[in-house]
Amino acid sequence: MKFASFTIVLFLSALFSTAAEFRHVGDYLLKSHFKITGAVTTPIPMKSIAFHVYTDGVTIRIVPEGEEDAHTSFEIYRSDGIGRQRPGSGALEVIPGIQASTCSGNTLRHLRLSKESMTLTTFPGVSDQTIVSYAVAAERIPPDPVEQP
């Protein structure tokens, strides 16, 4: 039920917002980053990074925490769910979520976003490597309120 409401919020954002109005849809914490070359997967050392995700219903913006002026934009092309396979299960299930992509400088980036996780897959144009970044949903901690004298 919670996942369905996530998708409904994204649809309603598209209907009732203009292109300039971005709404917060979630926060995510980068947990793993690796590259795939052929059949070899190599972890890339990294420290956890928090991301804030916003949408206007047409575009998804990913903003690294602490860098509010920097963002990466993705065009939503599918909002009827994403497929996943649970460990130990052969069946593919579809959960509420969206898929989006962007292409810049001959590098294609694909985004899979659900209420529980975010996966960013990067396909460099002239390379046999694929880079995958995986983040999990994080609870947003509001800033401390300013004390009134």
The 8 nearest C-alpha neighbors of each residue, nearest first, counted from 0:
[[1, 3, 2, 4, 5, 95, 6, 94],
 [2, 0, 4, 3, 5, 114, 6, 95],
 [3, 1, 5, 95, 4, 0, 114, 6],
 [2, 4, 0, 6, 5, 1, 95, 7],
 [3, 5, 7, 1, 2, 6, 8, 0],
 [6, 4, 2, 8, 3, 7, 1, 9],
 [7, 5, 9, 3, 8, 4, 95, 96],
 [6, 8, 4, 10, 9, 5, 11, 3],
 [9, 7, 11, 5, 6, 10, 12, 4],
 [8, 10, 12, 6, 7, 11, 56, 13],
 [11, 9, 7, 13, 12, 8, 56, 6],
 [10, 12, 14, 8, 13, 9, 15, 7],
 [13, 11, 56, 9, 10, 15, 14, 16],
 [56, 14, 12, 10, 11, 15, 16, 55],
 [13, 15, 11, 12, 16, 10, 56, 17],
 [16, 14, 12, 13, 11, 17, 56, 10],
 [17, 15, 12, 13, 20, 14, 55, 18],
 [16, 18, 19, 20, 55, 15, 13, 21],
 [17, 19, 20, 55, 16, 21, 57, 56],
 [18, 20, 17, 21, 55, 16, 54, 22],
 [21, 19, 17, 18, 55, 16, 22, 54],
 [20, 22, 55, 54, 53, 19, 23, 18],
 [23, 21, 53, 54, 55, 24, 20, 12],
 [22, 24, 53, 25, 52, 54, 21, 51],
 [25, 23, 53, 52, 22, 54, 26, 51],
 [26, 24, 52, 23, 51, 27, 136, 53],
 [25, 27, 51, 137, 50, 136, 52, 139],
 [26, 28, 136, 137, 50, 135, 134, 49],
 [27, 29, 49, 134, 135, 48, 137, 30],
 [30, 28, 134, 48, 47, 133, 31, 49],
 [31, 29, 134, 133, 47, 28, 135, 32],
 [32, 30, 133, 132, 29, 33, 134, 45],
 [31, 33, 132, 43, 131, 42, 133, 30],
 [34, 32, 42, 43, 131, 41, 130, 132],
 [35, 33, 130, 41, 129, 40, 131, 128],
 [34, 36, 40, 129, 128, 39, 37, 130],
 [37, 35, 128, 39, 38, 127, 40, 34],
 [36, 38, 39, 35, 127, 128, 40, 129],
 [37, 39, 36, 40, 35, 41, 128, 34],
 [40, 38, 36, 37, 35, 41, 34, 128],
 [39, 41, 35, 34, 36, 38, 42, 33],
 [42, 40, 34, 33, 35, 43, 39, 36],
 [43, 41, 33, 32, 44, 34, 40, 31],
 [42, 44, 33, 32, 45, 41, 34, 31],
 [45, 43, 42, 46, 32, 33, 31, 41],
 [46, 44, 43, 47, 32, 31, 48, 30],
 [45, 47, 48, 44, 29, 30, 31, 32],
 [46, 48, 29, 30, 28, 45, 49, 31],
 [49, 47, 29, 28, 46, 50, 63, 64],
 [48, 50, 28, 64, 27, 63, 29, 47],
 [51, 49, 63, 27, 64, 62, 26, 28],
 [50, 52, 26, 62, 61, 25, 63, 27],
 [53, 51, 61, 25, 60, 24, 23, 26],
 [54, 52, 23, 60, 22, 24, 21, 59],
 [55, 53, 59, 21, 56, 22, 58, 60],
 [54, 56, 21, 57, 20, 58, 18, 12],
 [13, 57, 55, 12, 54, 9, 58, 10],
 [58, 56, 55, 75, 74, 13, 59, 54],
 [59, 57, 74, 73, 54, 75, 55, 56],
 [58, 60, 54, 73, 72, 53, 74, 61],
 [61, 59, 72, 53, 71, 52, 54, 70],
 [60, 62, 52, 71, 70, 51, 50, 72],
 [61, 63, 70, 51, 50, 67, 69, 64],
 [64, 62, 50, 66, 49, 65, 51, 61],
 [63, 65, 50, 49, 66, 62, 51, 67],
 [64, 66, 67, 63, 62, 68, 49, 50],
 [67, 65, 69, 64, 63, 68, 62, 70],
 [66, 68, 69, 65, 62, 64, 63, 70],
 [69, 67, 66, 70, 62, 65, 63, 64],
 [70, 68, 66, 67, 62, 71, 63, 61],
 [69, 71, 62, 61, 60, 72, 68, 63],
 [70, 72, 61, 60, 62, 73, 69, 59],
 [73, 71, 60, 59, 58, 70, 61, 74],
 [74, 72, 100, 101, 59, 99, 58, 75],
 [73, 75, 58, 99, 100, 57, 76, 101],
 [76, 74, 99, 57, 58, 77, 98, 73],
 [75, 77, 99, 98, 74, 78, 100, 97],
 [76, 78, 98, 97, 75, 79, 99, 80],
 [77, 79, 97, 80, 96, 98, 76, 6],
 [80, 78, 77, 95, 97, 96, 81, 6],
 [81, 79, 95, 96, 94, 78, 97, 93],
 [82, 80, 93, 96, 94, 95, 97, 83],
 [81, 83, 93, 92, 94, 91, 80, 84],
 [84, 82, 92, 91, 93, 85, 81, 94],
 [83, 85, 91, 92, 90, 86, 88, 89],
 [84, 86, 88, 87, 83, 91, 89, 90],
 [87, 85, 88, 84, 89, 83, 90, 91],
 [86, 88, 85, 89, 84, 90, 91, 83],
 [89, 87, 85, 86, 90, 84, 91, 92],
 [88, 90, 91, 87, 84, 85, 86, 92],
 [89, 91, 88, 84, 92, 85, 83, 87],
 [90, 92, 84, 83, 82, 89, 93, 85],
 [93, 91, 83, 82, 84, 90, 94, 85],
 [92, 94, 82, 81, 80, 83, 91, 95],
 [93, 95, 80, 81, 96, 82, 92, 2],
 [96, 94, 80, 2, 3, 6, 81, 113],
 [95, 97, 113, 80, 81, 112, 6, 78],
 [96, 98, 78, 112, 77, 80, 111, 81],
 [97, 99, 111, 77, 110, 75, 76, 78],
 [98, 100, 75, 110, 74, 76, 73, 109],
 [101, 99, 109, 73, 74, 108, 110, 75],
 [100, 102, 73, 108, 107, 74, 103, 109],
 [103, 101, 107, 106, 108, 105, 104, 100],
 [102, 104, 106, 105, 101, 107, 108, 123],
 [103, 105, 106, 102, 124, 107, 123, 101],
 [106, 104, 124, 103, 102, 107, 123, 125],
 [105, 107, 123, 124, 103, 104, 102, 122],
 [106, 108, 102, 122, 101, 121, 123, 105],
 [109, 107, 121, 101, 100, 120, 102, 122],
 [108, 110, 100, 120, 119, 99, 121, 107],
 [111, 109, 119, 99, 98, 118, 100, 112],
 [112, 110, 98, 118, 117, 97, 119, 99],
 [111, 113, 117, 97, 96, 116, 110, 98],
 [114, 112, 96, 115, 116, 117, 95, 97],
 [113, 115, 116, 2, 5, 136, 112, 96],
 [114, 116, 136, 113, 135, 117, 112, 137],
 [117, 115, 135, 136, 113, 134, 114, 112],
 [116, 118, 112, 134, 111, 133, 135, 113],
 [119, 117, 133, 111, 132, 110, 134, 120],
 [118, 120, 110, 132, 109, 131, 133, 121],
 [121, 119, 131, 109, 108, 130, 132, 118],
 [122, 120, 108, 130, 129, 107, 123, 131],
 [121, 123, 107, 129, 106, 108, 124, 120],
 [124, 122, 106, 126, 125, 121, 107, 105],
 [123, 125, 105, 106, 126, 122, 107, 104],
 [126, 124, 123, 127, 105, 106, 122, 128],
 [127, 125, 128, 123, 124, 122, 129, 36],
 [126, 128, 36, 129, 125, 37, 123, 35],
 [129, 127, 36, 126, 35, 34, 130, 122],
 [128, 130, 35, 122, 34, 121, 131, 36],
 [129, 131, 34, 121, 120, 33, 35, 128],
 [132, 130, 120, 33, 32, 119, 34, 121],
 [133, 131, 32, 119, 118, 31, 120, 33],
 [132, 134, 118, 31, 30, 29, 117, 32],
 [135, 133, 29, 28, 117, 30, 116, 27],
 [136, 134, 116, 27, 28, 115, 117, 137],
 [135, 137, 27, 115, 116, 26, 28, 114],
 [138, 136, 27, 26, 28, 139, 135, 25],
 [137, 139, 140, 26, 136, 27, 25, 28],
 [140, 138, 141, 137, 26, 25, 27, 51],
 [139, 141, 138, 142, 143, 137, 26, 49],
 [142, 140, 139, 143, 144, 138, 26, 145],
 [143, 141, 144, 140, 145, 139, 146, 65],
 [142, 144, 145, 141, 146, 140, 147, 139],
 [145, 143, 146, 142, 141, 147, 140, 148],
 [144, 146, 147, 143, 142, 148, 141, 140],
 [147, 145, 144, 148, 143, 142, 141, 140],
 [146, 148, 145, 144, 143, 142, 141, 140],
 [147, 146, 145, 144, 143, 142, 141, 140]]
